[in-house]
Amino acid sequence: MKKFGIRLLVVLMVVSLCSCSKTDYQNVIPANATLVAKVDVRNIAEKGDVANSKAVDLLKAYLTLVVNGKDMKQAKAYIDDPVAMGFDFSMPVYLFMVGNEQAGLTLKVADEDAVKDFLMLLHKQRLASKPVEKHELMCGMLLDEISYSYDGKTFLLLASLGESRASRLEQMAQQLMNQTEDDSFVSTDAFDRLEGESDKDVVLYSTLAALPKALSKEVTPFLPTTVKLSDIDMVATLQFGPGKMDLNAQLKGSPMAQTLVFDEAEKNLFGMAGEYLDKLSGDAVLWMGTCVKGEWLLEQLKKYPKWKELLFLMERGIDIEWMLKEIDGDVAIEIRNVGQDTEAGMADFDAYAQVKDTPFLVDVDDWKQNMKEYGMTMQEVGKNQYVLNAEGHTIAWGVEDNNLYFTTRISPSFARTHALKGYEGDIADSKVFVYVDMTKLQLDKAAKKQGQSWLSNGLGAMKTLILKMPSAQQLKLTVEMENEDENFLKQLF
């Protein structure tokens, strides 16, 4: 039942997408909110032509599972004309979270009587309790687990992400509905930063601690032990345009996080010269480039378990740490089978790096002898070019004109592509640049396999994903579609 209740919040959000200054309905957002999203539902709906999309057809079909009898006609009418529910969809919808405990949604009320009629329909279908007046508010529950409260100006939904009782949610809802601007999120600096992005389709404020674990766990290894995820927050914007979706995120840290994380990264990341743009192979799924000092890069690689394991494996045969410390300049890595490990358990990759010098080459003969103790072998296949075999892994490496390379591709001949040439300017302006060929990820097939055919069509229309970091505190992500003329949302829906 709890999962169904959370889905109902999503359903209400989708319904709002079908509709065509600072106000008091924002005052219900808790001052200690760790995540707040402002969504311009009307603009998104118009860009995606959501009212005529397959997503709406799917939503209407979903209604047959939860609505019975004569109310079905009215329920579908609400989807066709969400304004009839009594909400003002010309104003943004705000979603928020408080830690991992509560999630909420607040909308501007346009017609209090219409809101009551909508809730009464849910009540007749046993999806909601009947609105009851409490402390000058109309209150009730959806599915016995989501609290709703409203008056003539504000509608508030609250759901527990933990084990809070319904009475606790009702108490919290009444408190939030009665709090003043000075006691709410509206009075914070974070809200001013959120509202500063007034022309975007979605604006998100969040501490890194509030992000999904799948994302936050990727960040944690890079933070010093004295810096917590809650010490860093961000304001991100999402904009849907012709043929693309743009996400921009600006990070801000506490004084300690600024010094130990961002300032430290800025000292060790530099603008790329584009040394390896012509190295991209035709079967590449992902390419990432940066310009960095080797000693700092080595520290970062060791923070990822898989890379640390690979470094340990190679260290028994060659002095990989010595080699990496010589890096000084552009670095690039290409992955060819993201999510599909080889039989040896390691993704196919090519890695290149500019090095200051190659003093480590004088020890290669000693490496050949020492590695025999571990059952490994290394053969010389050309001047300063070698093939290392260890525990089922085969890695070729070498140095050509002060360019160090490692690769799992033993065959010397394969097709190249010039896909990166169109991004030379972006690469030059970036401290980190990532290119992903979305056509090779086959996300559309995965969605179709799960019965999401409408989503499959949108994913199948995606061409590339580009991630740029102009600085250690700024991230720009763009998803490009095959059709450059039609709005991203219309192609997705």
C-alpha positions in Angstrom: 0.0 0.0 0.0 2.8 2.4 0.8 4.4 2.0 -2.7 1.0 2.6 -4.2 0.6 5.8 -2.2 4.0 7.1 -3.4 2.9 6.3 -7.0 -0.3 8.3 -6.4 1.9 11.4 -5.8 3.5 10.7 -9.2 0.1 10.3 -10.8 -1.0 13.7 -9.5 2.2 15.2 -10.9 1.6 13.7 -14.3 -2.0 14.9 -14.3 -0.8 18.4 -13.6 1.4 18.3 -16.7 -1.7 18.0 -18.9 -2.9 21.6 -17.9 -2.4 24.5 -19.7 6.5 36.1 -7.5 6.4 34.8 -4.2 3.1 33.5 -2.9 1.9 32.1 0.4 1.5 28.5 -0.8 5.3 28.4 -0.8 5.4 29.1 2.9 4.5 25.5 3.7 7.9 24.3 2.6 9.9 23.4 5.8 12.9 25.6 6.6 15.0 22.4 7.0 14.1 21.0 3.6 17.1 19.1 2.2 15.6 19.0 -1.4 13.2 21.4 -3.1 12.2 21.3 -6.7 10.2 24.0 -8.5 8.4 22.7 -11.6 6.8 24.9 -14.3 4.2 22.3 -15.2 2.3 24.4 -17.7 5.5 25.2 -19.7 6.5 21.6 -19.7 3.1 20.4 -20.8 3.0 22.8 -23.7 6.6 21.9 -24.9 5.8 18.2 -24.7 2.2 18.4 -26.0 1.5 16.1 -23.0 -2.3 16.4 -23.4 -2.1 14.5 -26.7 0.7 12.2 -25.8 0.8 8.4 -25.2 1.7 9.1 -21.6 -1.8 10.5 -21.1 -3.4 7.5 -22.8 -1.4 5.3 -20.5 -2.6 7.3 -17.5 -6.2 6.9 -18.6 -5.7 3.2 -19.0 -4.2 3.1 -15.5 -7.4 4.7 -14.1 -9.4 1.6 -14.9 -7.4 -0.2 -12.2 -8.4 2.3 -9.5 -11.7 3.9 -10.5 -15.0 2.1 -11.0 -18.5 2.9 -12.1 -19.9 6.3 -13.1 -16.9 8.2 -11.6 -14.7 7.0 -14.5 -16.1 9.6 -16.8 -15.3 12.4 -14.3 -11.9 11.0 -13.6 -11.0 11.1 -17.3 -12.4 14.6 -17.5 -9.9 15.7 -14.9 -7.1 14.3 -17.0 -8.4 16.2 -20.1 -8.9 19.4 -18.1 -6.8 19.4 -14.9 -7.8 23.0 -14.1 -11.3 21.5 -13.1 -9.6 20.0 -10.1 -9.4 23.5 -8.6 -5.6 24.0 -8.8 -3.8 27.0 -10.4 -1.3 25.4 -12.7 -0.1 28.7 -14.0 1.9 28.8 -10.8 4.9 26.4 -10.2 4.4 23.2 -8.3 6.9 22.7 -5.5 8.1 19.3 -4.3 10.3 18.9 -1.2 12.0 16.4 1.1 13.1 16.6 4.7 16.0 14.2 5.0 14.9 10.7 4.4 11.8 11.1 6.5 9.1 13.1 4.6 8.2 14.1 1.1 5.7 16.8 0.1 4.1 18.6 -2.7 2.4 22.1 -2.6 0.2 23.7 -5.2 -1.7 27.0 -5.5 -5.4 26.6 -5.0 -7.6 28.4 -7.5 -11.1 27.1 -6.5 -11.5 25.5 -3.1 -14.9 24.0 -3.9 -13.5 22.3 -7.0 -10.7 20.8 -4.9 -13.3 19.4 -2.5 -15.3 17.9 -5.4 -12.1 16.2 -6.7 -11.3 14.8 -3.3 -14.9 13.6 -2.9 -14.5 11.6 -6.1 -11.4 10.0 -4.6 -13.4 9.4 -1.4 -16.2 7.6 -3.3 -13.6 5.4 -4.8 -12.1 4.6 -1.4 -8.8 6.3 -2.4 -9.2 9.1 0.1 -10.9 10.0 3.3 -13.6 12.7 3.3 -12.3 16.2 3.8 -12.9 17.3 7.4 -12.4 20.7 8.9 -9.7 20.9 11.6 -8.3 24.2 12.9 -9.7 26.2 10.0 -8.2 23.7 7.5 -9.7 20.9 5.4 -7.8 17.8 6.1 -7.8 14.1 5.2 -5.7 11.1 4.1 -5.0 9.5 0.7 -4.8 5.7 1.0 -4.4 6.0 4.7 -0.8 7.1 4.3 -0.6 10.4 2.5 -1.9 13.5 4.4 -3.6 16.2 2.5 -4.5 19.7 3.8 -5.9 22.7 2.0 -7.5 26.1 2.3 -8.5 28.8 -0.1 -4.9 29.4 -1.2 -2.7 26.3 -0.6 -2.9 22.5 -1.2 -0.4 20.4 0.6 0.4 16.7 0.3 2.7 15.0 2.8 4.0 11.4 2.7 6.3 9.5 5.0 9.4 7.9 3.6 9.9 6.1 6.9 7.5 4.7 9.4 5.8 7.9 10.6 2.2 7.3 11.7 -0.7 9.1 10.1 -1.3 11.2 13.1 2.3 12.5 12.9 1.8 13.5 9.3 -1.5 15.3 10.1 0.2 17.2 12.9 3.1 18.2 10.7 0.7 19.3 7.9 -1.2 21.6 10.2 2.1 23.1 11.5 3.4 23.7 7.9 0.0 25.1 6.7 0.1 27.7 9.5 3.8 28.7 9.5 4.8 32.1 8.3 7.2 33.1 5.6 9.9 33.9 8.2 9.7 30.3 9.6 9.7 28.6 6.2 12.2 27.7 3.4 11.2 30.9 1.7 13.3 32.9 4.2 16.5 31.0 3.4 19.4 31.9 1.1 18.8 28.6 -0.7 15.3 29.7 -1.7 16.7 32.9 -3.2 19.1 30.9 -5.2 16.2 28.6 -6.3 14.0 31.5 -7.4 17.0 33.2 -9.1 16.5 30.7 -12.0 13.0 31.9 -12.9 13.0 31.1 -16.6 13.8 27.4 -16.4 11.4 24.4 -16.7 12.7 22.8 -13.5 14.9 24.2 -10.7 16.2 22.0 -8.0 17.9 22.8 -4.7 19.5 19.9 -2.8 22.2 19.0 -0.4 24.4 16.2 -1.7 23.2 14.1 1.2 19.6 14.2 -0.1 20.5 12.8 -3.5 19.7 9.2 -4.4 22.2 6.8 -2.9 23.2 5.7 -6.4 24.6 9.2 -7.0 25.8 10.2 -3.6 27.9 7.0 -3.2 29.8 8.0 -6.3 30.7 11.3 -4.7 31.6 10.1 -1.2 35.0 8.5 -2.0 36.3 11.9 -3.2 35.5 13.8 0.0 38.0 14.1 2.8 36.8 12.5 6.0 36.3 15.9 7.5 33.8 16.9 4.8 30.3 15.5 4.8 27.8 15.3 1.9 25.6 17.7 3.9 28.4 20.3 3.7 27.8 20.7 -0.1 24.6 21.7 -1.8 23.7 22.6 -5.4 21.1 24.5 -7.4 20.4 22.7 -10.7 18.2 23.7 -13.6 16.6 21.6 -16.3 15.6 23.2 -19.6 13.9 21.3 -22.5 14.5 22.7 -26.0 14.5 21.7 -29.7 16.4 18.5 -30.0 18.0 18.6 -26.6 17.7 18.7 -22.8 20.1 20.9 -20.8 21.0 20.4 -17.1 23.2 22.9 -15.3 24.3 22.4 -11.7 26.2 24.9 -9.5 27.8 23.5 -6.4 28.4 25.4 -3.2 30.2 24.2 -0.1 30.8 25.2 3.4 34.2 27.1 4.0 35.9 23.8 4.8 34.4 22.0 1.7 35.4 24.9 -0.5 39.0 24.7 0.6 39.4 20.9 0.8 37.3 19.9 -2.2 36.7 22.6 -4.8 39.9 24.7 -4.3 42.0 21.5 -4.3 40.4 20.2 -7.5 40.8 23.6 -9.2 44.6 23.5 -8.5 44.9 20.0 -10.1 42.5 20.2 -13.1 43.5 22.2 -16.2 42.0 23.1 -19.6 42.5 20.4 -22.2 44.5 20.8 -25.4 42.5 18.2 -27.3 45.4 15.8 -27.7 43.4 12.6 -28.1 40.3 13.7 -30.0 41.3 11.6 -33.0 41.7 8.5 -30.9 38.0 7.8 -30.5 37.1 4.4 -32.0 33.9 3.7 -33.9 32.7 1.3 -31.3 33.2 3.6 -28.3 30.3 4.0 -25.9 32.0 6.5 -23.6 34.9 8.9 -23.8 36.2 11.0 -21.0 39.0 13.6 -21.1 40.7 15.9 -18.7 44.1 17.6 -18.1 45.7 16.7 -14.8 48.8 16.2 -12.8 49.7 12.5 -12.3 50.1 12.4 -8.6 46.7 13.9 -8.0 45.1 11.6 -10.6 46.6 8.5 -8.9 45.0 9.6 -5.6 41.6 9.8 -7.3 41.8 6.5 -9.0 42.6 4.8 -5.7 39.3 6.0 -4.3 37.3 3.8 -6.7 37.4 0.1 -5.7 37.4 -1.3 -9.3 40.3 1.0 -10.3 42.1 0.4 -7.1 41.8 -3.4 -7.7 43.1 -3.0 -11.3 46.1 -0.9 -10.1 46.9 -3.5 -7.5 46.8 -6.3 -10.1 49.1 -4.3 -12.4 51.4 -3.3 -9.6 52.5 -6.9 -9.3 53.9 -6.8 -12.8 54.8 -3.2 -13.5 55.4 -0.1 -11.4 52.1 1.5 -12.5 52.2 4.2 -9.8 55.6 5.4 -11.0 54.2 5.6 -14.5 51.1 7.5 -13.5 53.0 10.0 -11.4 54.8 11.1 -14.7 51.5 12.2 -16.2 51.4 15.9 -16.9 48.8 17.0 -19.5 45.8 15.6 -21.4 44.3 12.3 -20.2 41.6 10.4 -22.0 39.9 7.0 -21.5 37.4 5.3 -23.8 35.0 2.5 -22.7 33.5 0.2 -25.3 31.2 -2.0 -23.4 29.5 -0.1 -20.5 27.6 -2.4 -18.3 28.8 -5.5 -20.2 32.0 -6.8 -18.7 34.2 -9.1 -20.7 34.7 -12.8 -19.8 37.8 -11.7 -17.9 35.6 -9.4 -15.8 37.0 -6.1 -17.1 35.5 -3.6 -19.4 37.2 -3.0 -22.8 39.0 0.3 -22.7 41.7 2.5 -24.2 43.5 5.0 -22.0 46.0 7.7 -23.1 48.1 10.2 -21.1 50.8 12.8 -21.8 53.8 12.2 -19.7 56.7 14.5 -18.7 59.3 11.8 -19.1 59.7 8.0 -19.2 62.3 7.0 -16.6 60.3 3.9 -15.7 61.2 2.3 -19.0 64.7 1.4 -17.7 63.1 -1.1 -15.3 61.1 -3.0 -17.8 63.5 -6.0 -18.0 63.4 -6.3 -14.2 59.6 -6.2 -14.3 59.6 -9.1 -16.7 61.6 -11.2 -14.4 59.8 -10.3 -11.2 56.3 -10.9 -12.5 57.1 -14.6 -13.2 56.8 -15.2 -9.5 53.1 -14.3 -9.7 52.4 -16.4 -12.8 52.3 -13.4 -15.1 54.1 -12.7 -18.4 55.0 -9.7 -20.5 56.2 -9.7 -24.1 57.8 -6.9 -26.0 55.9 -6.4 -29.3 57.6 -3.3 -30.5 59.8 -0.4 -29.4 58.6 0.5 -25.9 55.4 -1.5 -26.6 54.3 -4.5 -24.5 51.6 -7.0 -23.8 50.9 -8.0 -20.2 49.0 -11.2 -19.3 47.8 -11.6 -15.8 45.0 -13.8 -14.3 43.0 -13.9 -17.5 43.5 -10.2 -18.2 45.4 -9.1 -21.3 46.5 -5.5 -21.4 48.7 -3.8 -24.0 50.7 -0.8 -23.0 53.5 1.3 -24.2 54.9 4.8 -24.9 54.9 6.6 -28.2 56.4 10.2 -28.3 55.8 10.8 -24.6 52.3 9.5 -24.8 51.6 6.6 -22.4 48.8 4.2 -23.4 47.0 1.2 -22.0 44.4 -0.9 -23.9 42.5 -4.2 -23.7 42.4 -4.1 -27.5 45.3 -6.2 -28.7 44.5 -5.9 -32.4 46.3 -2.8 -33.8 43.8 -2.0 -36.5 40.3 -0.7 -35.9 38.1 2.1 -37.3 38.3 5.6 -35.9 35.5 8.2 -35.8 35.6 12.0 -35.8 32.5 12.3 -33.5 34.4 14.5 -31.1 35.5 17.1 -33.6 32.2 18.9 -33.3 32.9 19.5 -29.6 36.4 20.9 -29.8 35.3 24.3 -28.4 33.4 22.7 -25.5 36.4 20.4 -24.7 38.8 23.3 -24.6 36.5 25.2 -22.2 36.2 22.1 -19.9 38.2 20.7 -17.0 36.4 17.4 -17.6 34.5 16.4 -20.7 32.4 13.2 -21.1 30.9 11.9 -24.4 28.4 9.1 -24.4 27.0 7.5 -27.5 23.4 6.9 -26.4 22.6 4.8 -29.5 25.0 2.1 -28.3 23.5 1.9 -24.8 20.2 0.5 -26.2 18.1 2.0 -23.4 15.1 1.9 -25.7 15.2 -1.9 -25.9 15.5 -2.2 -22.1 12.4 0.0 -21.7 10.4 -1.9 -24.3 11.3 -5.2 -22.6 9.8 -3.8 -19.4 6.6 -3.0 -21.2 7.3 0.8 -21.4 6.9 1.1 -25.2 6.0 4.8 -25.0 9.2 5.5 -23.2 11.1 3.2 -25.5 10.4 5.5 -28.5 11.8 8.5 -26.7 14.9 6.8 -25.5 15.4 5.4 -29.0 15.5 9.0 -30.3 18.4 10.0 -28.1 21.7 10.4 -29.9 24.4 11.6 -27.4 25.0 12.6 -23.8 27.5 15.4 -23.2 28.8 16.2 -19.8 31.1 19.3 -19.3 32.7 20.7 -16.2 33.9 24.3 -16.8 35.1 24.3 -13.2 35.2 22.0 -10.2 31.9 23.6 -9.0 29.9 23.6 -12.2 28.5 20.8 -14.2 26.6 21.0 -17.5 24.9 18.0 -19.0 23.2 17.9 -22.4 21.2 15.0 -23.9 21.0 15.5 -27.7 18.2 13.9 -29.9 18.4 12.6 -33.4 15.7 15.1 -34.4 17.2 18.5 -33.8 14.0 20.5 -34.6 11.3 19.0 -32.4 11.3 19.7 -28.7 13.0 17.1 -26.5 9.8 16.5 -24.4 7.6 15.9 -27.4 10.0 13.3 -28.7 10.2 11.7 -25.2 6.5 11.5 -24.6 
